[in-house]
Amino acid sequence: MDTNRALTRRVLTLFLGFASLLGISSAAADSGADGVSDYGAGCLLDPGNRAATIDSLRFRCSPEQQDAIFGDAPRGAVPMGVTNGWVIRPMSIRSWAPAIWVGKTFYTGPDGGYLMNRLTNAGIEVWRAEVYTAPAILDGKPTWALNYAPSPTPQVYDEIREITPGVWFGYSWWREDAPPEMMLSFALTTP
């Protein structure tokens, strides 16, 4: 059993890498009349343009701004159905992650359910996680918890919040250690 855990951790470490846990920025967004939230320096959340919001998260928002976005967001609606996914940080895996992970498929209702991760462009579904509301590790406020305990990777625990309609941002944690370590941040959007 310990050998399986060690192997799982090595594989995840290779695949995901580890990012340092960053402090949450106190920067607040300015919202314009069009509903766009401006976190400064081109870091924008556009509720009417999912692609622009994802582009901003990936290429214009600093880690501190991303943390502020997560902290400012309500839990929001649970994703339902197929979502596309992007690793946001660490940058060291952002370029090659799409060859392996492309998103998640949510089998959920208004109160949660479960999901399956989608691998490769073939959309192979693996790594089930239970989906439910829980307090976030970073700030204790409500978030959608994606708990991988029933899968071969029980140490992994994700949290997401809906930052604009149809766009979720969150973190993947390694919780074998106390306190949990952030492995990466990611975004999801409905197609």
C-alpha positions as CSV (number, residue, x, y, z in Angstrom):
1,M,0.0,0.0,0.0
2,D,2.8,2.5,0.9
3,T,4.5,1.6,-2.4
4,N,1.4,2.5,-4.3
5,R,1.1,5.8,-2.5
6,A,4.8,6.6,-3.2
7,L,4.4,5.8,-6.8
8,T,1.2,7.8,-7.1
9,R,2.9,10.8,-5.5
10,R,5.9,10.5,-7.8
11,V,3.7,10.3,-10.9
12,L,1.6,13.2,-9.8
13,T,4.7,15.2,-8.9
14,L,6.1,14.6,-12.4
15,F,2.8,15.4,-14.1
16,L,1.7,18.3,-12.0
17,G,4.8,19.8,-10.3
18,F,4.5,21.8,-7.1
19,A,3.9,25.5,-6.8
20,S,4.6,27.4,-3.6
21,L,1.5,28.4,-1.7
22,L,1.1,32.1,-2.2
23,G,-0.6,34.6,0.1
24,I,-4.0,36.0,-0.9
25,S,-3.8,39.5,-2.3
26,S,-6.1,42.0,-0.9
27,A,-6.5,43.7,-4.3
28,A,-10.1,44.2,-5.3
29,A,-11.4,44.4,-8.8
30,D,-13.0,47.5,-10.3
31,S,-16.2,46.6,-12.1
32,G,-17.3,48.6,-15.2
33,A,-20.8,49.3,-16.4
34,D,-20.4,46.3,-18.8
35,G,-19.8,44.0,-15.8
36,V,-16.1,43.5,-16.7
37,S,-14.0,43.1,-13.5
38,D,-10.6,44.8,-13.9
39,Y,-7.9,43.5,-11.5
40,G,-5.3,45.7,-13.2
41,A,-2.5,45.3,-15.8
42,G,-4.8,43.5,-18.3
43,C,-6.2,41.0,-15.8
44,L,-9.9,41.1,-16.7
45,L,-13.0,38.9,-16.0
46,D,-15.5,39.4,-18.8
47,P,-18.9,37.8,-17.9
48,G,-19.9,38.0,-21.6
49,N,-16.8,36.5,-23.1
50,R,-15.5,33.2,-21.6
51,A,-12.5,33.0,-24.1
52,A,-11.3,36.4,-23.0
53,T,-11.6,35.5,-19.3
54,I,-9.6,32.3,-19.8
55,D,-7.0,34.1,-21.9
56,S,-6.7,36.7,-19.1
57,L,-6.2,34.1,-16.4
58,R,-3.6,32.3,-18.5
59,F,-1.5,35.2,-19.8
60,R,-2.3,38.4,-18.0
61,C,-3.2,37.7,-14.3
62,S,-0.4,37.4,-11.8
63,P,-0.6,34.6,-9.2
64,E,-1.7,37.2,-6.6
65,Q,-4.4,38.5,-8.9
66,Q,-5.6,34.9,-9.5
67,D,-5.8,34.3,-5.8
68,A,-7.7,37.6,-5.4
69,I,-10.1,36.4,-8.1
70,F,-10.7,33.1,-6.3
71,G,-11.2,34.9,-3.0
72,D,-13.7,37.4,-4.5
73,A,-15.8,34.8,-6.2
74,P,-18.9,33.1,-4.7
75,R,-19.1,29.4,-4.9
76,G,-21.4,29.8,-7.9
77,A,-23.2,27.1,-9.9
78,V,-21.8,23.6,-10.1
79,P,-20.5,22.7,-13.6
80,M,-22.6,20.2,-15.5
81,G,-21.6,18.1,-18.4
82,V,-18.4,18.5,-20.4
83,T,-15.9,21.2,-19.5
84,N,-12.7,22.2,-21.2
85,G,-9.7,22.7,-18.9
86,W,-6.4,24.6,-18.7
87,V,-3.6,24.5,-16.2
88,I,-3.0,28.1,-15.2
89,R,0.1,27.7,-13.0
90,P,2.8,26.6,-12.5
91,M,4.0,27.8,-15.9
92,S,6.5,24.8,-16.1
93,I,3.7,22.4,-17.0
94,R,1.2,24.8,-18.7
95,S,2.5,24.2,-22.2
96,W,2.5,20.4,-22.2
97,A,-0.5,19.6,-19.9
98,P,-3.0,19.9,-22.8
99,A,-1.4,16.8,-24.4
100,I,-2.6,14.8,-21.4
101,W,-5.5,16.6,-19.5
102,V,-8.2,18.4,-21.5
103,G,-10.9,19.0,-18.9
104,K,-13.6,17.2,-16.8
105,T,-17.0,15.8,-17.3
106,F,-19.4,16.6,-14.5
107,Y,-22.3,14.2,-13.7
108,T,-23.9,16.7,-11.3
109,G,-27.2,18.2,-10.2
110,P,-27.6,21.5,-8.2
111,D,-26.1,20.0,-5.0
112,G,-23.2,18.2,-6.6
113,G,-22.5,14.6,-7.8
114,Y,-19.3,13.3,-9.3
115,L,-16.9,14.0,-12.2
116,M,-14.5,12.2,-14.4
117,N,-11.3,13.8,-15.7
118,R,-10.9,13.9,-19.5
119,L,-7.5,12.8,-20.9
120,T,-6.2,13.5,-24.3
121,N,-8.2,14.8,-27.2
122,A,-10.0,11.4,-27.3
123,G,-11.7,12.5,-24.1
124,I,-10.9,9.3,-22.2
125,E,-12.6,9.5,-18.8
126,V,-10.6,8.5,-15.7
127,W,-10.0,9.6,-12.1
128,R,-13.4,10.0,-10.5
129,A,-14.0,12.6,-7.9
130,E,-17.0,13.4,-5.7
131,V,-18.4,16.9,-6.1
132,Y,-19.9,18.7,-3.1
133,T,-19.8,22.0,-1.2
134,A,-17.1,22.5,1.4
135,P,-15.1,25.3,3.0
136,A,-12.1,26.3,0.9
137,I,-8.6,25.6,2.2
138,L,-7.4,29.2,1.4
139,D,-10.2,31.2,3.0
140,G,-12.8,28.9,4.5
141,K,-15.6,30.3,2.3
142,P,-17.9,27.9,0.3
143,T,-16.4,26.3,-2.7
144,W,-17.1,23.3,-4.9
145,A,-14.9,20.5,-3.5
146,L,-13.7,17.8,-6.0
147,N,-12.6,15.0,-3.7
148,Y,-10.6,12.2,-5.3
149,A,-10.7,9.9,-2.3
150,P,-12.6,7.2,-4.2
151,S,-10.0,7.1,-7.0
152,P,-6.4,5.8,-7.1
153,T,-5.2,9.3,-6.1
154,P,-7.0,9.9,-2.8
155,Q,-4.4,12.5,-1.8
156,V,-5.6,14.9,-4.5
157,Y,-8.3,17.4,-3.6
158,D,-9.5,20.2,-6.0
159,E,-11.5,23.3,-5.2
160,I,-13.3,25.5,-7.7
161,R,-15.5,28.6,-7.8
162,E,-17.5,30.1,-10.7
163,I,-15.7,33.4,-11.4
164,T,-17.9,34.4,-14.4
165,P,-20.9,32.5,-15.9
166,G,-19.6,29.2,-17.2
167,V,-16.0,29.8,-16.1
168,W,-14.6,28.1,-13.0
169,F,-11.1,28.7,-11.4
170,G,-9.5,26.7,-8.7
171,Y,-6.7,24.8,-7.1
172,S,-5.4,21.3,-6.9
173,W,-4.0,20.3,-3.5
174,W,-1.9,17.5,-2.3
175,R,-3.4,16.8,1.1
176,E,-1.1,13.9,2.3
177,D,0.9,16.5,4.2
178,A,-0.3,19.1,6.7
179,P,-1.0,21.7,5.7
180,P,-2.0,20.7,2.2
181,E,0.3,21.8,-0.6
182,M,-1.0,23.5,-3.7
183,M,0.1,21.6,-6.8
184,L,-1.4,23.8,-9.4
185,S,-4.3,26.2,-10.4
186,F,-6.6,25.5,-13.3
187,A,-9.6,26.9,-15.1
188,L,-12.6,25.2,-16.6
189,T,-15.2,26.4,-19.0
190,T,-18.3,25.0,-20.8
191,P,-17.8,24.6,-24.5
